[in-house]
């Protein structure tokens, strides 16, 4: 049909967390929200997902109000229901009960020019020294590539 078009990425998530596993889920949106999402007017920075009453919810994600939406616009910070099978939700809720695990949205994309999807990451928080190690490793790799390229 069409290929996936990434609308927003949470680059900071990979810096702040160890991503243990990923999962693709659908989103329940209103008409003006999907239009705003297609324009790329979304912020994942403070977003996270949680399981409440056997349902998966995306919280803290800001989808800007659609400019031509008038009174159809909804609260930009409202909780949004995520679509996954009951088995997946049950597995997720068991895993995030483990110490220090959380669900973080890694990216939002339009699949096949039709459906809004979220890639959730099951994440474990990084300590400050882990972040420093990752940064030092990244810089060393970059310097090695520069040295090879300049030869």
Phi, psi and omega per residue, in radians:
X1 nan -1.298 3.057
X2 -2.610 2.958 -3.132
X3 -1.709 2.922 -3.107
X4 -1.234 2.367 3.112
X5 -2.061 1.938 -3.117
X6 -1.228 2.201 -3.112
X7 -1.684 -0.734 -3.129
X8 -2.601 2.508 3.089
X9 -2.205 2.544 3.085
X10 -1.799 1.445 -3.086
X11 -1.171 -0.546 -3.112
X12 -1.182 -0.440 -3.123
X13 -1.053 -0.730 -3.138
X14 -1.246 -0.360 3.068
X15 -1.418 -0.687 -3.048
X16 -1.525 -0.328 -3.041
X17 -2.342 2.698 2.879
X18 -1.520 2.117 3.136
X19 -1.551 1.962 -3.079
X20 -1.490 -0.609 -3.080
X21 -2.780 2.737 3.093
X22 -2.201 2.775 -3.106
X23 -2.601 2.359 3.091
X24 -1.683 2.202 3.113
X25 -2.306 2.743 3.090
X26 -1.532 2.925 3.135
X27 -2.165 2.496 3.017
X28 -1.688 2.013 -3.089
X29 -2.237 2.792 3.015
X30 -1.544 3.000 -3.104
X31 -1.065 -0.758 -3.128
X32 -1.260 -0.522 3.112
X33 -1.158 -0.745 -3.125
X34 -1.161 -0.622 3.102
X35 -1.147 -0.738 3.106
X36 -1.167 -0.661 3.115
X37 -1.112 -0.747 3.123
X38 -1.071 -0.523 3.088
X39 -1.383 -0.104 3.111
X40 1.426 0.367 -3.086
X41 -1.644 1.146 -3.090
X42 -2.426 2.556 3.140
X43 -2.242 2.081 -3.108
X44 -1.700 -0.037 -2.927
X45 -0.885 -0.841 -3.073
X46 -1.766 0.241 -3.043
X47 -1.369 2.656 3.022
X48 -2.737 2.863 3.132
X49 -2.102 2.673 3.127
X50 -2.542 2.782 3.076
X51 -1.816 2.143 3.138
X52 -2.350 2.153 -3.141
X53 0.959 0.701 3.101
X54 1.321 0.178 3.113
X55 -2.139 2.666 -3.113
X56 -1.726 2.252 -3.083
X57 -2.201 2.446 3.079
X58 -1.795 2.139 -3.076
X59 -2.130 2.675 3.033
X60 1.336 0.118 3.111
X61 -1.642 2.252 -3.093
X62 -1.736 1.999 2.987
X63 -1.904 1.974 -3.047
X64 -1.054 2.546 3.090
X65 -1.055 2.468 3.124
X66 -1.219 2.294 -3.037
X67 -1.044 -0.648 -3.096
X68 -1.723 0.341 -3.010
X69 -1.502 -0.308 -3.099
X70 0.807 -2.231 -3.049
X71 -1.380 -0.050 3.078
X72 -1.378 -0.276 -3.135
X73 -1.119 2.541 3.114
X74 -1.999 3.043 3.126
X75 -1.018 2.186 -3.087
X76 -1.117 -0.407 -3.093
X77 -1.794 0.175 -3.027
X78 -1.100 2.642 3.052
X79 -1.170 2.400 -3.126
X80 -2.067 2.333 -3.131
X81 -1.306 2.409 3.085
X82 -1.877 2.555 -3.055
X83 -1.836 2.064 3.072
X84 -2.611 2.822 3.138
X85 -1.243 2.755 -3.120
X86 -1.046 -0.650 3.127
X87 -1.107 -0.757 3.112
X88 -1.106 -0.757 -3.136
X89 -1.099 -0.720 3.121
X90 -1.092 -0.788 3.107
X91 -1.069 -0.770 -3.138
X92 -1.080 -0.794 -3.104
X93 -1.108 -0.617 3.099
X94 -1.192 -0.706 -3.113
X95 -1.220 -0.679 -3.087
X96 -1.362 -0.201 3.014
X97 -1.252 -0.375 3.087
X98 -1.047 2.709 -3.059
X99 -1.081 2.178 2.991
X100 1.383 0.125 -3.139
X101 -1.680 2.539 3.125
X102 -2.530 2.864 3.084
X103 -1.834 2.114 -3.078
X104 -2.116 2.305 3.046
X105 -1.272 2.159 -3.126
X106 -1.595 -0.704 3.085
X107 -2.756 2.721 3.020
X108 -2.072 2.331 -3.132
X109 -2.536 2.826 3.095
X110 -1.739 2.088 -3.088
X111 -1.681 2.167 3.089
X112 1.079 0.483 -3.135
X113 1.053 0.390 -3.067
X114 -2.336 -0.934 -2.945
X115 -1.854 2.371 3.051
X116 -1.450 2.178 -3.119
X117 -2.153 2.665 3.070
X118 -2.136 2.333 3.001
X119 -1.697 1.954 3.128
X120 -1.644 2.501 3.066
X121 -2.005 2.307 2.999
X122 -1.458 2.010 -2.902
X123 -2.174 2.609 3.042
X124 -2.086 2.263 -3.079
X125 -1.068 2.494 3.095
X126 -1.618 2.503 3.003
X127 -1.409 2.876 -3.089
X128 -1.013 -0.720 -3.125
X129 -1.172 -0.542 3.071
X130 -1.146 -0.701 3.120
X131 -1.119 -0.718 3.127
X132 -1.124 -0.742 3.127
X133 -1.062 -0.782 -3.129
X134 -1.102 -0.703 3.131
X135 -1.155 -0.764 3.127
X136 -1.114 -0.712 3.116
X137 -1.096 -0.738 -3.141
X138 -1.112 -0.750 3.135
X139 -1.158 -0.704 3.132
X140 -1.104 -0.734 3.129
X141 -1.098 -0.750 -3.135
X142 -1.102 -0.735 3.131
X143 -1.149 -0.689 3.097
X144 -1.089 -0.749 3.126
X145 -1.102 -0.683 3.099
X146 -1.114 -0.752 -3.131
X147 -1.114 -0.730 3.122
X148 -1.156 -0.713 -3.105
X149 -1.167 -0.659 -3.088
X150 -1.299 -0.314 3.110
X151 -1.209 nan nan
